[in-house]
Amino acid sequence: MTDRTVKGPASYFPSTEKRYGRRVAEWLELIRSSPLTKHMELVGRLKAEHGLGHGHANALVAHTLAGGK
């Protein structure tokens, strides 16, 4: 039997979409298009400019910087 439970940063994605009203693909593109490159700078931007909570912002940035699609 295969365990299909989503783990890691992607486990936040369903609640991120529900809470903030944007698809994850939109958030990832926003992060990729940012001139910022450091993890915590990107997290700070998402929190300050878009009102994301720390956990959601951190998960999106971690996934993006790890090469997630």
Order of alpha helices (4+ residues) and beta strands (2+ residues): alpha-alpha-alpha-alpha
